[in-house]
Amino acid sequence: MTYTYDKATLTWFEKIFEEYKSLHNKTHITKVLQT
């Protein structure tokens, strides 16, 4: 099955994904520092 995304949708998804990764990384770093 093939999925096609227009530029706006892809940009929105990438933005959310980058923010999620950034948040996850900060959380992970915080946990490591607290250990």
The first five atom37 places (N, CA, C, CB, O) and aatype in JSON, in Angstrom:
{
  "aatype": [12, 16, 18, 16, 18, 3, 11, 0, 16, 10, 16, 17, 13, 6, 11, 9, 13, 6, 6, 18, 11, 15, 10, 8, 2, 11, 16, 8, 9, 16, 11, 19, 10, 5, 16],
  "atom_mask": [
    [1, 1, 1, 1, 1],
    [1, 1, 1, 1, 1],
    [1, 1, 1, 1, 1],
    [1, 1, 1, 1, 1],
    [1, 1, 1, 1, 1],
    [1, 1, 1, 1, 1],
    [1, 1, 1, 1, 1],
    [1, 1, 1, 1, 1],
    [1, 1, 1, 1, 1],
    [1, 1, 1, 1, 1],
    [1, 1, 1, 1, 1],
    [1, 1, 1, 1, 1],
    [1, 1, 1, 1, 1],
    [1, 1, 1, 1, 1],
    [1, 1, 1, 1, 1],
    [1, 1, 1, 1, 1],
    [1, 1, 1, 1, 1],
    [1, 1, 1, 1, 1],
    [1, 1, 1, 1, 1],
    [1, 1, 1, 1, 1],
    [1, 1, 1, 1, 1],
    [1, 1, 1, 1, 1],
    [1, 1, 1, 1, 1],
    [1, 1, 1, 1, 1],
    [1, 1, 1, 1, 1],
    [1, 1, 1, 1, 1],
    [1, 1, 1, 1, 1],
    [1, 1, 1, 1, 1],
    [1, 1, 1, 1, 1],
    [1, 1, 1, 1, 1],
    [1, 1, 1, 1, 1],
    [1, 1, 1, 1, 1],
    [1, 1, 1, 1, 1],
    [1, 1, 1, 1, 1],
    [1, 1, 1, 1, 1]
  ],
  "atom_positions": [
    [[0.85, -1.2, 0.0], [0.0, 0.0, 0.0], [0.89, 1.25, 0.0], [-0.97, 0.01, 1.24], [1.9, 1.3, 0.71]],
    [[0.52, 2.21, -0.77], [1.34, 3.42, -0.88], [0.62, 4.61, -0.28], [1.7, 3.7, -2.35], [-0.55, 4.87, -0.56]],
    [[1.33, 5.32, 0.54], [0.76, 6.52, 1.15], [1.43, 7.75, 0.56], [0.91, 6.51, 2.69], [2.66, 7.8, 0.43]],
    [[0.64, 8.73, 0.2], [1.21, 9.97, -0.31], [0.8, 11.11, 0.61], [0.75, 10.24, -1.77], [-0.34, 11.19, 1.05]],
    [[1.75, 11.97, 0.88], [1.47, 13.12, 1.74], [1.79, 14.38, 0.96], [2.3, 13.05, 3.06], [2.77, 14.43, 0.21]],
    [[0.97, 15.39, 1.14], [1.33, 16.65, 0.52], [2.39, 17.33, 1.39], [0.07, 17.57, 0.34], [2.65, 16.9, 2.51]],
    [[2.99, 18.36, 0.87], [4.11, 19.01, 1.54], [3.73, 19.51, 2.93], [4.63, 20.18, 0.69], [4.51, 19.39, 3.87]],
    [[2.54, 20.07, 3.06], [2.12, 20.63, 4.34], [2.0, 19.54, 5.4], [0.78, 21.36, 4.18], [2.43, 19.73, 6.54]],
    [[1.42, 18.41, 5.03], [1.24, 17.33, 5.98], [2.59, 16.77, 6.41], [0.38, 16.22, 5.38], [2.81, 16.51, 7.59]],
    [[3.48, 16.59, 5.47], [4.8, 16.06, 5.77], [5.56, 17.02, 6.69], [5.6, 15.81, 4.48], [6.21, 16.6, 7.65]],
    [[5.47, 18.3, 6.39], [6.14, 19.3, 7.21], [5.59, 19.28, 8.63], [5.99, 20.7, 6.6], [6.35, 19.33, 9.59]],
    [[4.26, 19.2, 8.76], [3.62, 19.15, 10.07], [4.07, 17.92, 10.84], [2.09, 19.16, 9.93], [4.39, 18.0, 12.02]],
    [[4.1, 16.79, 10.16], [4.5, 15.54, 10.81], [5.96, 15.62, 11.26], [4.3, 14.36, 9.87], [6.29, 15.21, 12.38]],
    [[6.81, 16.13, 10.4], [8.22, 16.24, 10.75], [8.41, 17.17, 11.95], [9.04, 16.75, 9.55], [9.23, 16.91, 12.82]],
    [[7.64, 18.26, 11.98], [7.74, 19.22, 13.08], [7.34, 18.56, 14.4], [6.85, 20.45, 12.82], [8.04, 18.69, 15.4]],
    [[6.22, 17.84, 14.39], [5.77, 17.15, 15.59], [6.77, 16.08, 16.01], [4.38, 16.52, 15.36], [7.08, 15.93, 17.19]],
    [[7.27, 15.34, 15.03], [8.21, 14.26, 15.32], [9.5, 14.8, 15.93], [8.52, 13.47, 14.06], [10.04, 14.23, 16.88]],
    [[10.0, 15.91, 15.38], [11.22, 16.51, 15.92], [10.99, 17.01, 17.34], [11.69, 17.68, 15.02], [11.85, 16.85, 18.2]],
    [[9.83, 17.6, 17.6], [9.51, 18.08, 18.94], [9.41, 16.91, 19.91], [8.21, 18.88, 18.94], [9.85, 17.01, 21.05]],
    [[8.82, 15.8, 19.45], [8.7, 14.61, 20.29], [10.08, 14.06, 20.62], [7.84, 13.54, 19.59], [10.36, 13.72, 21.77]],
    [[10.94, 13.96, 19.61], [12.29, 13.45, 19.84], [13.04, 14.35, 20.8], [13.07, 13.32, 18.51], [13.74, 13.88, 21.7]],
    [[12.89, 15.66, 20.62], [13.57, 16.62, 21.49], [13.1, 16.46, 22.93], [13.33, 18.05, 21.0], [13.91, 16.44, 23.86]],
    [[11.8, 16.35, 23.11], [11.23, 16.18, 24.44], [11.7, 14.87, 25.05], [9.69, 16.23, 24.39], [12.06, 14.83, 26.23]],
    [[11.7, 13.81, 24.28], [12.13, 12.5, 24.75], [13.6, 12.54, 25.16], [11.89, 11.43, 23.67], [13.98, 11.99, 26.19]],
    [[14.41, 13.18, 24.35], [15.84, 13.27, 24.67], [16.08, 14.05, 25.95], [16.6, 13.93, 23.51], [16.9, 13.65, 26.77]],
    [[15.36, 15.16, 26.14], [15.51, 15.95, 27.36], [15.09, 15.13, 28.57], [14.68, 17.24, 27.28], [15.75, 15.16, 29.61]],
    [[14.0, 14.39, 28.44], [13.51, 13.56, 29.54], [14.53, 12.48, 29.87], [12.16, 12.92, 29.18], [14.8, 12.23, 31.04]],
    [[15.09, 11.86, 28.86], [16.07, 10.8, 29.05], [17.32, 11.35, 29.74], [16.45, 10.15, 27.7], [17.85, 10.74, 30.67]],
    [[17.78, 12.5, 29.28], [18.97, 13.12, 29.87], [18.7, 13.46, 31.33], [19.37, 14.4, 29.08], [19.56, 13.25, 32.19]],
    [[17.52, 13.98, 31.63], [17.16, 14.33, 32.99], [17.19, 13.1, 33.88], [15.78, 14.98, 33.04], [17.7, 13.15, 35.0]],
    [[16.64, 11.99, 33.4], [16.64, 10.75, 34.17], [18.06, 10.27, 34.44], [15.85, 9.66, 33.43], [18.37, 9.82, 35.54]],
    [[18.91, 10.38, 33.43], [20.31, 9.95, 33.59], [21.01, 10.81, 34.64], [21.06, 10.02, 32.24], [21.76, 10.3, 35.47]],
    [[20.77, 12.11, 34.59], [21.41, 13.01, 35.54], [20.92, 12.77, 36.97], [21.16, 14.46, 35.14], [21.67, 12.96, 37.92]],
    [[19.67, 12.37, 37.11], [19.1, 12.14, 38.44], [19.56, 10.82, 39.04], [17.59, 12.16, 38.37], [19.47, 10.63, 40.26]],
    [[20.05, 9.91, 38.23], [20.45, 8.6, 38.73], [21.64, 8.71, 39.66], [20.78, 7.67, 37.56], [22.12, 7.71, 40.18]]
  ]
}
